[in-house]
Amino acid sequence: KLEVPLIRSYNNCMMNEKQDVMEDFVTGVSEMVSAYNERGMSYDMDKLLGGAFHDIEMKAEWLPEAVNLFDFEDPDAGWTVFEKKMIMRWVAKTCLS
C-alpha cells in the first residue's frame, strides 16, 4: 500500500527530488553524448545510459517521464535520429526488465 505523507511540504520535497534526479539524468546523458560527438569518439550508448542511470538515484519507473525532458526536436541540441532511437530503445528495455 502506498502512503502519502500528511505534511504537504514532504510531498513537494519528494516531487522536487524526483524532478531534480530526472533532470540530472537527462543533463548528464546529454553532456556525455555531446562531449563524445565533439571529439569524434565512438561510445556504447547502452553503457553510457546504464552508467548515468546507476550513478544517480534514478528509478526505472521515472524513465518514461525523464525521456520527455530530452529535447530531441531542437535542431540546436544536435541529436541524431540514431541517438534518439538508441535512447528510446534503452528506456523501453530498462522499463520492461
N, C-alpha and C positions, 0 to 999 in steps of 0.2 A: 504494500500500500504506500502510495506517495503522500508525504505530508508537506504541507506548505507552512513555513514559519508564520506565526501570528503577527510578528512585528514586521511592519511594511518595509522598513529600511533594510531588513535582511533579504527580502525578495529583490529589491532594487540592486543590492550589492551582488547577489548571486547572478542576476541578469547582466550586470555590468562586467562581471568576471568572465562570463561566457562570451560576451561580445569582444572583450579585450583579447581573450585567448584565440578566438576565431580570426580577429584582425592580425594578431601576431603571426598566426599560421600563414595567412594569405600574404602578408608583407614579407615574411621570411622566404617563402617559396618564390615569390615574385623577384625579390632581390637576388636570390641564388641563381635563378634561371637567367636573369639579366646579366649577371656577372659572367656566367659561363658563355653566354652568347657574345658578349662584348669581346671576350678573349678568344673566341673561336674554338672553345674547348668542348669536347663531347662529354656527355654525362648520362647517367641512368636515371630517368625520371622517376621510376618506382623507388629507387634507393633515396633519391632526393626528397620525395614526398614522405616516404616512411620515416626518414630521419627527422624531418621537420615535425611530423606528427608525434613522434615519440619524445622529442626534445622538450615539448611543452605539454601541459596537462590538457591535451585535446581529447575529446570523447568522440567515438565513431558516430554517434547519433547527431553530432553537431555538423558533420561534414556536408550534408546536402545544403544546409543553411550557409556554411562557410563558402561553398562554391559560388554562391550568388554574390559574394564580395569581390571575386575576381572580375576585373573589368576587361573581359575578352573582346568587347565590341569597340573599345577605344583604340584607334589606329596609332596613337602616340605611345600606348603601352607596349606595342611590338609583339603581341602574342601571335604565334603561328597557329595554323589550323592543327598541325600535328601536336603541338604542345597542349592545346585545348583538349583534343581528343584523348591524349595520354592522361591528363589530369582527371577528366570525366570518367575514364575507364578505371583509374586507380581508386577514385572515390566510390564508384559503384562496387568494385571488387571488395574494398575495405568495409563498406557498409553491409555487404552480404555475408561476410565472414564473422 
